[in-house]
């Protein structure tokens, strides 16, 4: 998540304790990026599915984006795009071919 999004949500009155999951997610994504340096994008996409802890944090991020005015589907799509950008595949379970729908499930 870009820093501008965190700043915008804070400016709109979202409390710091509600923003912490999105800050933690950004830190985790940066850590994944640094681990992925030197690996081809094909190898990054072959990683294991996201852990339950990451899914819980992603749910919190989606909730914050919805509080910030995004539609639930838009929020899930934004988060899924970020995951794919760092090589983390969407959840495998959920019954829908679209990764962001599985993330919502």
Secondary structure, DSSP 4 states (H G I P E B T S, - for coil): --HHHHHHHHHTT--HHHHHHHHHHHHHHHHHHHHHTTS-HHHHTTSPPPPHHHHHHHHHHHHHHHHTT--HHHHHHHHHHHHHHTTPPPPS-SS-SSHHHHHH-
